[in-house]
């Protein structure tokens, strides 16, 4: 294939051929060998290792992955004084909580994952300081760690967060068509259902256990808010604080500067890991240009200590500046070099394979995501999905394409043998090739036992040899679900089953959500084939909701708006009745003949209510972390 990158160099020769007439089109053919000798240098991600190691718990993983907990300050539970009147409560998970003894009482920064953990933290802090404390204020860096407030709230405690914190939490963990996809893929990435020990256990705190999801939440919206996009100066509990945007893994993320302490507190801005511009579980790109701009504020401070909630304390002005520079330069180099490679005509995959980073930025830091994933995300963010291969404009259907490829390789049995042989021989290239071949075979027959067996070995081998936690999560999840080893309630489950279960709204979720959100959710259930050319309009009033809504069906889409008066066709319903309609358990109340077939317009084929499984997995959103 001639790409844009080499089209211009090819053009003069092609032009010469056309000017010389037909005989000149007969040119020597360069023979291509059938073996791998003709493909040139073998590419592999720098995150892959030839040999894993085994830790005392029997977990098999790349050696670097076992250093993460200590490097992030999460290797043991402790309430450690890191500066006069400043304590780090760490070892309770991937994130740390910080406590500052301010003139007007204690300031707590972030509150932990669960109410139970927060209570344990407070008890440990009070033991460390030798007595009870009074919490004057709780500050949230972002919404991920705002759910464990109760143990920290005393009489008169103020809570502070970004003005979008509450809305962001609701958008990520509320009623959304992405819930099932997001939560199930998060289960894969974070190894939620992986064993806690043995070869498939997660080697560090970048993987979570089910206990992260089962704890109680005591979330309340912040009482006072930081304005979006502004740097502001405040005095809270007698402490001078500057608050600035630090938009890392959420748009409501902020950083804090305590000028009298020469102290910076951040969220995922300065860590031992390359920042996750893109996370494999999916979601919008974390815009690297925004991250870089916000990091300049950090660089402007003469900080003598930096406390990131995902890192061990950094002390000393030179060390703080060096750490900030390394983090921001990692992100900027990925952004700038991807754009450079785009300008050279490289497509997303080519750019991911071609990118070169300074060793001091990449070595030892590819522990969360993979650089190649970030390059592809930046490429798509800048240029969209299409490269230059015109085949991609109108490709064959996925199944037909796989069938033709398999046939061209000698048929299914030949491909099975090739996959089995490659995986048995082992090695990073063979395991990757085995995954490619089994992808083709299982597109044609998902129950192909030989393909499944080879794929289990290849996925597990690569998962045990990557330094990137996100990649390990997906690799090991693939192996476990194929062999029936990923269990919930003692029963084997798959990511697709979890997608359906977790994507099915619970009735309580529907009745708790704003009516407008429920009606907007219905938009994404419309099946155009079932809707056909139907056109109808009616108004709806739902008990407890002051607004009246118009629902219009036209051209296979649902239009929701707010109106002042009822139309001729009008529905009065309770929240429970509306929830039952969404779930397909009952029609809308009333006897309007115009609405008799309205419920058939919606596709509920992917709904799979399994209340016991949902309860076992927890009700907290799994798709919000990092």
Phi, psi and omega in degrees: 000134175270115180270171176301330184297321183249007182297317184291324178288333179280334188299315182300317179295318179297319179298320179298320179300316182294328181282341182273354179091175188302317183302330182291347180285348176275101185240156180300142178260129178276120181289140177248129179289153179280340183276188184275355184296336186274352189274354179085194182302139179279130178263142170210152178295142176292351179278354181265142180240146180292319185232131173272177174232166180241131180266176183300337178274005179081008179283131180255123184198168173299142188304321184298333184294335181280355178266351189297312185303314180292319182294330179269001180073027185240026185278342179202154178284127182199149168252096189255130174282118184257348176197163180305120179074013180233124183238142174252122177259101190231166181091008181261011182145200184287338184245152178252154173250141179243144182231127181240130177275096184266166181302327182259017182126180184278143173251126178253131178250110184069153194238009179089177183283318187226159179299322179299315180294322179297320178297319178295320178299313183298317180299319180292322178295315182293327175293321182292324182269353175082027177168174181290150178245161171243122182273117180272328184205147172242126178249134179253127173290328179191186191276347184301326187240045179250009189265355187241054189278326192307312182295340182264344186277120173251175178298124179087002179295128175269145174241136185232136176200170179300147183297341179260003185302309184296318180294321179295319177299316180295321181293322183278322185253002184265211183278109183210144177292346179273357188301311182295315178296313183295315183289320181292321178290329174294322176301320178293309187296317184270002177063036185303322183253020175281157174300155179278341179215178184085178188306327185265003179295153179281135188277355185199183185285000176282357169245151184241156172257167180303334182298336178297336187259348189261353182285158181287147173255142174233040183293140167221145178301148179299140179287326181231147189233154173266131181292146183294134171073012183241148171263123185228155176250132181226160167240115183236126182054036179078005183252129175285130183221135170254131183245133183219155175299131173227066189283092181259269182267358172217157178281351179256019182277136180229160174243158183236136175242122178255093189298326182287343178252356185054044189238129171253138173235128187224167174239113174053030177260329183221099183223173176286355186253148170296130183303139182280084176301321177227139178249135186301334180292345177103164181134170179299149176298143170276103191305113183295331179295322177294315178303314182297315180300316181292328180291338178297331176297319177298316182296335184283349184266145176269054186291140175256351174211141176232127178242103172266141185291351177241035182205161171286156179302141175246123186240143179097133186300318181295318180294320179297312181297320179296320180293318178298314181300317182298315182296310184291326179288329173301310182294317182293323180294320177298316179296307185295318182288327175296317178296321176300317181290327173299316181295338176276359178090009181282142174278177188300311182294321179296319179296320179297324180281334187267341187299139175238131177244153176300132183306323182293344178266327187261320187301128177075005184241356183272064190250348181248289173256180179253139180304320182300324178297320181293321179298313180299320180294317178296318179302311181294323180295326182274325191234354182089198187267336190269131175269252179219358179281107186295342175303325184292344181292314179224069182288166170298158173301152186304316182290318180295319178300314179298318181299317181291321178296315179297317178298320180292340178265010176105005178101169187299320183294321178294321180290321176301315181296320179296318179294314181298318180294315181300314182292322179293322178292327175077176183106153187301320181289318180295319179295320178294319178295322177299321176296320179297313181296318180288333173299317178296312182297318184280345169294324179279323182211096182300341181262013178299107189292322179293320178295318180298317181297317179293322182292323178301313181296314184293315181296317181294319181297318180289322178299326180280352185241005176263143175277345187273119184298320181300315180294317179303316181305313181289319180299308183292323176301318179300314180297314183295316184289329179289327181265006178077022184258004176261112193245143168224131187054032179076005182247142178296137176228161175239165178297324180291322175298317179296323176303314181292316182295310184284341177274354177272116182296140172279150182302320180297325178295321180289320181287334179279336184284153174302144182303319180300322178296321179295316180294321177294326177299323180301331180307322187275001175259353183294131175256109183302327179295320179285328181287326180055227180261015182300142173226127175206159180214136175208162176253158183220134172241126182247131182307130179091352180251120184289341183272155171249136187244142171259135176243121179239134173249123177205141176052033177074017176231155180252127180249125181247130178214169179253136181230169181266326185233156180286148175268179181301319175262115186223141180240129171250125186218159169269167177296326179294320179293320177296319178297316179299323178294315180302319182281354181080015182276341182198154175285171173296146180293158180104175184235027180294120182297333181297337184258008187298326181253011186298322183295339181282351180287340191260140181264108178248021186295337181268355177292134179214083183291119176225080189301322182292322179291317178300317180297321181292326182276346180096158183257355179286149180293133180267349189261020185257345193280125162053000000 
